[in-house]
């Protein structure tokens, strides 16, 4: 009970205090599902699906990230679905998850696929330019979608998440999809080196980021070794972290890129703080990097792949 209370306080602390956007609804096999969407000024347009982390909601991702601003500037649609019980049914085994997941038999792959169909059918989304990204549990769900329905996506990005034995065994994608990963080396929940994190809320059994990167390189037909790395500018020396971009040597259109956030915590990098109480968030989740903006970096990757 004490840990649950601390978790609830952490979620509240991370909220920026914006009022939640009105949720729209769709029925999936008799279950009402909710989502929020920001529509473009011209259609059809690219569609970016942004998946929240566990304990979060689509409204949180709208208010805590720059995705809405990037979408307005770049004229694409951005969709913020809600997981049931504020969680996603990804491909991990039950023992590889922290407690409090979605209801049993939740089919989030069908949910996301139906949302994509809805916005393609009404002329909003260009079917050749649909992208998916997610943080934490949303990152695991992003990988699950690549494993089961890769034909839906032109590119994907997983933030602060690694594979597990269970999710890797369940993943046999029939086709490759360009993938960007973004993980912090000081993440207390999803450890960069694998295993179990230092947080009381951490689950066990994560692969390391290097092993996860190697898996997706194999799927995409890339060479196993790094193609090169570059140290990005340390624009905010007070954030206690830096960023290294690690590239892969892959066939054309099958890119796999890792942004290693050196000293970064269980946080998506951002140009502005993602928490109302920064010190509390830093203590629970580790530092947030401000040298890059996660949404800007991911969109720059996505737009290469129509």
C-alpha positions in Angstrom: 0.0 0.0 0.0 2.8 2.4 0.9 4.5 1.8 -2.5 1.2 2.3 -4.3 0.8 5.6 -2.5 4.3 6.7 -3.4 3.6 5.8 -7.0 0.4 7.8 -7.1 2.3 10.8 -5.6 5.0 10.4 -8.2 2.4 10.5 -11.0 0.9 13.6 -9.5 4.2 15.2 -9.2 5.0 14.6 -12.9 1.8 16.2 -14.1 2.2 19.7 -15.5 -1.2 20.7 -14.3 -2.8 21.2 -17.7 -6.5 20.2 -17.9 -7.1 16.9 -19.7 -8.3 17.1 -23.3 -11.7 15.7 -24.1 -11.5 12.0 -24.8 -13.0 10.5 -27.9 -14.3 6.9 -27.9 -14.3 3.8 -30.0 -15.7 0.3 -29.3 -13.3 -2.6 -29.6 -15.1 -6.0 -29.3 -17.6 -4.5 -27.0 -15.1 -2.6 -24.9 -15.2 1.2 -25.0 -11.7 2.6 -25.5 -10.7 6.3 -25.3 -8.1 8.4 -27.1 -7.3 12.0 -27.8 -6.3 13.4 -31.2 -4.9 16.6 -32.7 -5.9 16.8 -36.3 -3.8 18.4 -39.1 -4.9 21.4 -41.2 -4.7 19.4 -44.5 -5.4 15.8 -45.2 -4.3 13.1 -45.8 -1.3 13.7 -43.5 1.2 11.6 -41.6 -0.1 10.1 -38.4 2.0 9.7 -35.3 0.6 7.4 -32.5 2.1 8.3 -29.1 1.7 5.6 -26.3 2.0 6.7 -22.7 3.8 4.9 -19.9 2.3 2.8 -17.1 0.1 4.9 -14.7 -0.1 7.6 -17.3 -2.8 8.6 -19.9 -2.9 10.1 -23.4 -3.7 13.5 -21.8 -0.4 13.2 -19.9 1.5 12.7 -23.1 -0.2 15.7 -24.7 0.8 18.0 -21.8 4.2 16.6 -20.9 5.8 16.4 -24.3 6.2 18.7 -27.3 4.4 16.3 -29.6 1.4 18.7 -30.1 3.7 21.7 -31.0 5.8 19.6 -33.4 2.6 18.2 -35.0 1.2 21.7 -35.5 4.4 23.0 -37.1 4.9 19.9 -39.3 1.3 19.5 -40.3 0.7 15.9 -39.2 -2.0 14.2 -37.1 -1.0 13.0 -33.6 -3.0 10.4 -31.7 -2.8 9.8 -27.9 -4.6 6.5 -27.0 -5.4 5.5 -23.4 -4.5 2.1 -22.1 -7.0 0.3 -19.9 -6.0 0.7 -16.2 -3.4 3.2 -17.5 -1.3 0.3 -18.9 -0.7 -1.6 -22.1 -0.9 -5.3 -22.8 2.5 -5.8 -24.4 4.2 -9.1 -25.0 6.0 -9.5 -21.7 5.2 -12.4 -19.4 3.3 -11.7 -16.2 6.3 -12.3 -14.1 8.3 -9.8 -16.2 5.8 -7.0 -15.3 5.3 -4.8 -12.3 1.8 -5.2 -10.8 -1.3 -3.4 -12.0 -1.6 -4.1 -15.7 -4.6 -4.0 -18.0 -7.5 -6.4 -17.6 -6.9 -10.0 -18.6 -7.4 -10.7 -22.4 -7.0 -7.0 -23.3 -6.1 -6.8 -27.0 -4.2 -3.5 -27.4 -2.8 -4.5 -30.8 -6.4 -4.7 -32.1 -7.2 -1.4 -30.5 -4.3 0.4 -32.2 -4.9 -1.3 -35.5 -8.6 -0.2 -35.4 -7.6 3.4 -34.6 -5.3 3.5 -37.6 -8.0 2.1 -39.8 -10.5 4.7 -38.6 -8.2 7.6 -39.4 -7.2 6.1 -42.8 -10.8 5.5 -43.7 -11.9 9.0 -42.9 -9.1 10.5 -45.0 -7.1 11.9 -42.1 -4.1 9.6 -42.3 -1.8 8.7 -45.2 -1.5 4.9 -44.9 2.1 5.0 -46.1 3.1 7.5 -43.3 1.8 6.0 -40.1 4.3 6.0 -37.2 4.2 4.7 -33.6 6.2 5.7 -30.5 5.9 5.1 -26.8 7.6 5.6 -23.5 8.3 2.9 -20.9 5.3 0.5 -21.0 4.3 2.4 -24.2 7.8 1.6 -25.5 7.1 -2.1 -24.8 3.8 -1.8 -26.6 5.6 -0.1 -29.6 7.8 -3.1 -29.9 4.8 -5.5 -29.6 3.2 -3.7 -32.5 6.3 -4.1 -34.6 6.3 -7.8 -33.7 2.7 -8.4 -34.6 1.6 -5.8 -37.1 4.7 -4.2 -38.7 2.9 -3.7 -42.0 0.9 -0.9 -40.4 4.0 1.3 -39.8 6.6 3.3 -41.8 8.9 3.7 -38.7 8.8 3.4 -34.9 10.5 4.6 -31.8 10.8 3.1 -28.3 11.8 5.2 -25.4 13.2 3.9 -22.0 12.4 0.3 -22.7 14.2 -3.0 -23.4 13.0 -6.4 -24.5 12.6 -9.4 -22.1 12.9 -13.1 -22.7 9.1 -13.3 -23.0 8.6 -10.5 -25.4 11.6 -11.6 -27.6 10.2 -15.1 -27.8 6.8 -13.8 -28.9 8.4 -11.5 -31.5 8.7 -12.9 -35.0 8.0 -9.9 -37.3 7.3 -10.8 -40.9 8.9 -7.6 -42.1 11.4 -5.0 -40.9 10.5 -1.5 -39.8 13.0 1.4 -39.2 13.4 1.8 -35.4 14.8 4.4 -33.1 15.6 3.6 -29.5 16.3 6.1 -26.7 17.4 4.8 -23.3 19.1 6.2 -20.2 22.2 4.6 -18.6 21.0 5.5 -15.1 17.4 4.3 -15.5 16.2 2.9 -12.1 13.2 1.1 -13.6 14.4 -0.3 -17.0 18.2 -0.8 -16.4 20.5 -0.1 -19.3 22.6 -3.1 -18.5 19.5 -5.4 -18.0 18.2 -7.4 -15.1 16.3 -5.5 -12.4 16.4 -1.8 -11.7 17.2 -0.2 -8.4 13.7 1.2 -7.9 11.2 -0.6 -5.6 8.8 -0.5 -8.5 11.2 -2.2 -10.9 10.4 -5.6 -12.5 13.0 -8.2 -13.2 14.2 -9.9 -16.4 15.0 -7.0 -18.8 17.5 -7.5 -21.5 20.3 -5.0 -21.8 20.0 -2.1 -24.3 22.9 -3.6 -26.2 21.1 -7.0 -26.5 17.8 -5.3 -27.4 19.6 -3.3 -30.1 21.3 -6.4 -31.5 17.9 -8.1 -31.7 16.4 -5.4 -33.8 19.5 -5.2 -35.9 19.0 -8.9 -36.8 15.4 -8.4 -37.6 16.2 -5.5 -40.0 19.1 -7.3 -41.6 21.8 -4.9 -40.2 25.4 -5.7 -39.4 25.9 -6.6 -35.7 28.6 -3.9 -35.0 28.0 -0.2 -34.6 28.4 1.8 -37.7 29.7 4.7 -35.7 28.8 7.0 -32.9 28.6 10.8 -32.3 28.5 12.8 -29.1 25.8 15.4 -29.3 26.2 18.9 -28.0 25.9 19.2 -24.2 23.5 22.1 -24.3 22.4 21.9 -20.7 25.4 21.2 -18.4 23.1 21.3 -15.4 21.0 18.3 -16.4 23.8 15.8 -15.3 23.6 13.9 -18.6 24.8 13.9 -22.2 23.6 12.1 -25.4 25.5 9.7 -27.8 23.9 8.7 -31.1 24.9 5.2 -32.1 24.2 4.2 -35.8 23.9 0.8 -37.5 24.9 -0.3 -40.9 21.6 -1.5 -42.4 20.0 -2.0 -45.8 18.3 1.1 -47.1 15.1 1.9 -45.4 15.8 -0.4 -42.4 17.6 1.9 -40.1 18.2 1.1 -36.4 19.4 4.0 -34.3 20.1 4.3 -30.6 20.2 7.5 -28.6 22.1 6.6 -25.4 21.4 9.2 -22.7 24.5 9.0 -20.6 23.4 9.6 -17.0 19.8 9.8 -18.0 17.0 8.3 -15.9 13.5 6.9 -16.7 12.6 10.0 -18.5 12.0 11.1 -22.1 14.5 13.9 -23.0 12.8 17.2 -23.5 13.5 20.8 -24.2 11.5 21.7 -21.0 11.1 20.0 -17.7 8.5 17.2 -17.6 7.6 17.6 -14.0 6.1 20.2 -11.7 8.3 19.1 -8.8 11.6 18.5 -10.6 13.6 17.4 -7.5 11.0 14.7 -6.6 10.9 13.4 -10.1 14.7 13.3 -10.2 14.8 11.3 -7.0 12.3 8.8 -8.1 13.0 8.4 -11.9 16.5 9.9 -12.3 17.6 12.9 -14.4 15.8 14.2 -17.5 18.1 15.2 -20.3 17.5 18.6 -21.9 20.2 18.5 -24.6 17.7 17.1 -27.1 13.9 17.0 -27.3 12.5 13.5 -27.6 9.6 14.4 -29.9 11.7 16.6 -32.2 14.4 13.9 -32.5 11.9 11.1 -33.1 10.0 13.1 -35.8 13.3 13.9 -37.6 13.8 10.1 -37.7 10.2 9.3 -38.8 10.0 11.8 -41.6 12.8 10.0 -43.5 10.6 7.0 -44.0 7.4 7.5 -46.1 
